[in-house]
Amino acid sequence: MIYDVVIIGAGPGGLGAGVYSARGGLKTIIFEKGLVGGQIVLTNEVENYPGFEVTMSGFDLIDKMKAQVDKFGAEFKTDEVLEIKVEGLWKIIKTSKETYKAKVVIFSTGAFPRKMNVPGEERLTGRGVSYCATCDGALYRNSVVAIVGGGDSAVEEALFLTKFASKVYIIHRRDKLRAVHAIQERAFKNEKIEIVWDSVVKEINGDQFVQSLTLLNKKTNVESDLKVDGVFIYVGVLPNNQLLKDQVELDSGGFIITDEKMQTKLPGVYAAGDIVHKVLRQVVTAVSDGAIAAFSAEKWIDENDEELNKTL
């Protein structure tokens, strides 16, 4: 099967690319092996996406994006891409079910939560250790929980957890949060939230379920025990770069380096969203990446169409 554009990943970057690609008249297919929307569908409240003055859930925002992509005629396929090869100007995309040929590939596979890799974390995952407050928060009604991290996601999810938990600790390795000011202010004013500064988790304790955390204060070098019923970990993300990691240029963190057109070092291969090396990973920047990638892809196809047709 032959397409103008294959988009891998149906998060905000992939959907943004899908809108511009399909609307531009390019035959477009979007592959997603999991849930359309990626990590944002796990976010309870999105209040900083331009054009929506009313706070909405990540799921609702993605639902609107997908409807727009559908309107312009892009295809969706629930399938896992296993391999990408470049043959001349053409790209060969092998999935678990079929093999496809495309003029352009837009890579938008996002990132996944980073683990702390401390004793007890893996053993107690799903038994009090979680990476998604929106998914599991309701399980902790009238309980004591901890959030590890100090960025936007950590503090936003701490605020969300106050709807259920009786107490929420934010454990942060520094003496100030990294979250934007507006979110910090809401956290400081919330009586259910207590911030444990300058501290890291050394171990997650419990037999069958999480019972406590062993903390180390980085300034005093003193260890302490914090009793909690659950811990939610927000210490960053890792790029889902396995498909292209040996074919494109990556930064030290494994994120794909692109030019201003969102093109990788491979002609006709673009990247968008959280997988890309950049200073801000938000829905709005992912959608922007996707739009630029699709716009650039259309120009690239126009410039190379004669050669592509010769080697079809």
N, C-alpha and C positions, 0 to 999 in steps of 0.2 A: 504494500500500500504506500502511495506516494503523497506527501503533504508539502506545502510551502513551509509551514512552521510547526515544529513540535515543541511544546512547552512541557517541561518536566517539573511537576509540583503545582498544586492548586491552592497555595497560600495567597496572600494579598499581592505579592510580586507576580506570581503566575497569572492570577486573575486580571491584574492590571495590564499585563502583556496580552492576555486573551482579548480584552476589549479592543485594544488598539490594532492588534493583528487581524482579528476577524472583521472589524469595522473597516479596515483598509482593503478588504476584499481578498485577503490571503486565506488559503485553505489551511485551517488551524485545528490541531488536536491537542488536548491537555491531558496528561497522564497524572494520576494521583493514586498511590497505593493504599492510602489511609483515608482520613477524613478531610473533605474539602475545607480549606480554611487554615489548616495548620494550627500553630500554637494559639493564634488569636481567638479561636472558638472556645478556648478554655478560660478566657478572660471574662469576668462577670460584668465589668463596666468599662466602656470606652467613652471617654468624655473629651478627647482632644483630636478627634478626626474632623477636619474642616467641613462645614456645611450641615452638621447635625448638632443643633443646639441642645437637643434632648439626649441625655446619656442613654446609650443602648448597650446591649450585650455584644460580645464579639461574634457570637453565633448569628445574631440578627444582622450585623453589618456585613458579614460574609454572605449571608442569604441574599442580600440586596446586590452585592457584587456579582454573585453567580447568575442571578436573574438577568443582569445586564449582559454578561458574557453569552448566555443562552440566546438572548434577543438578537445578537449579531451573528449567531450561527456557528460558533466554535463547538467542536465535538469534545465530549468528556469521556475518558476511559479509565475505569478502575482496574489498574494493572501496575505491576512493578517493572520499572526499567532496569534491566540487568547489565546492559553494556552499550556504550556509544563508540562507534568507530568513524573516523573521517577517511573517506575515499575520494581523493581529489577535492572537488568543491561540495560533494554530497556527504551527508551524514547518515550512517546506518544505525538504527535504534532497535536493539533487541530487547523484547519484554518477556515476561514469563509465558506469554501466549502466542505472540506474533513477532514478525520483523517488519520494520517500517523504514522508509527512505524519505529524507527531508532535505530541503535546501538550507534551512536554518534550524538550530536548536537554541531554545532559551532555557537556561538551567536555573530553576527556582526551588531548590529542595530544602532551603531553610536551615535550621539548626535545632539541636536538642539539648535538654538540660545537662549541665555539667554536674558531676557527682563530687562529693567531698572526699570520697575514698578513705573514710575513717572506719575503725572497727565498729561493727554493728549495723552499718548503713545498708549493706547489701542483704544481710540476713533478715533485717526487720523492714525491708521495703514491702509496702502493702500491709504491714502490721504496725503502722504508726509512723513510718517514714513515707513521705509523699513529695512529689514535685509539682503538684497541681491542687491548689487550694480550692479552686472552683469545682473540681471534680469531687474532692473528698471532704470539703469543709463541713458539710451538713452532718457528717459522722461524729463531729466533735461538739455537739450541743452540751453546754454547761461544763465543758472540759477546759483544761489548761494546755495550750499549745505554744510552739515556738516557730518563728520564721527565721531562717538563716540568710542574711544578705542585707544590703542597704541601698539597692538601686530602686528604680521605679516599680518594677514587678514585685519585688519583695515587700515594699511598703504598701502598695496597692492591695496586694493579697492579704497583708496583715489587717488592713482596714476591712476587707471583705470577711475575714474570719471572725471579727468582732460581732458579726450578726449571729454567730452560733456559740463561740467559746466564751467562757466566763473571764478568761485572762489570755492575752496574747503577748508573748515576749518577742522582741526583735533583737536578734543577736548579730552584732556587727563588729568586724575586726578593727574598725577605726573609731575616731571620736566625733565623727560627723557623718551624716547620711549622704549618699550620692543621688538620691531621688530629687526630682524637681521640687522647687520651694513650695508650690501649692499643695503637693501631696504630703510633704513633710509636716506642714502646718496642721493638716487634718489629723495626722498621726499624733502629733504632740498634744492636741486638744482632746483626743479620745481617752477617756478614763480607763478603758480596758487594756490599753497598750502600755507596756513598759519596755524601755530600750536598755539592753545590756551592752554597754560600750566596750570597745577595745578587747573584745573577746572572740575566741574561736572554739569550735566544737572539736574536742579530742576523741570522744567516743560516744556512741549512742547505746544506752544500756536498757536491758529488758530481757525477760525469758521468752515468752510468747509474743508480747507486745512491748512497745516503747514505754519505759517507766521513768527514765531520766536521761539527762545529758551531762557529760563531764566537760566542763568549760575551762579554758585557760585564759587568764587575763594577760594580754601581751605586754602590758606596762609593768605589772607587779610580779608577773611570772607565778601567780597563785592559781591553783586549781580549785574548782568548786563543783558542787553537784546541784543541778537544777531539775526539779521534778516536773515532768510534763507527760501528757497523754499522747502527744503526737508532735512531729517536727516536719516542717515544710521547707524544702531546700531551694534557694534561689541565689546561686553563686555564679551565675553566668551560663553561657551556652557554648556548645561546640558545633562547628560546621558539619553538615551532612554532605561531605565532599567526595565520598568514596568513588563515585562514577567517573570523576574527572581529575582526581588528585594527581595522577601521573601524566596528565596531558596539558594542564594549564599552569599558570604561575599562581602560587599561593603566598600569602603573607606568613609571618611566624606563627600565627594562630591557626593556620589552615584555611583561612577565608580566601575566596577567589579574587584576584586582582584584575580589574577591568580598566579600560580607558573611559573617557567621558561619554562614549556611545554605549557603554555597558558591554563592549566586546572583549572577549578574552584574547589570548594570543593566537587562538585558532580562528581563522577566517570563517565567519558565519556562525560562530558559537558565542552566545551571549549569556550573561548571568544577571540575576535580579533578586532583590530581597535580602534576607538575613544571611545568606551564603556569601554575600559580597563584602569585601574589605571596605569599611566606611566608618564614620564617626557616630552615626545615629541609626539604630535599628528600631524603627517604629512602623506602624501600618502605612502611614502617609509616605515615608521614604521608600518602602517596598513597592507601593503602587507606582510611585514616580519612576523607580528603576525599571519596572515592567513596561511602563509607557515608553520610556526612552529606548529600551531594548527592542520593542516591537517596531517603533518608528525607524530605528536604525536598521533593523532586519529588512524592512520593506525597501529601504534605499539600497541595501546590499544586494538584494535579489534583483532589483531593477538593473544595477550596474553589472551583474554577473549572469543575467538571464541567458544570454546567447551561449556562453560557455557551458552553463548548466544543461541547457537543452542538447548540446552536442554530446555530452557524456551521460545522458539519461539512460 
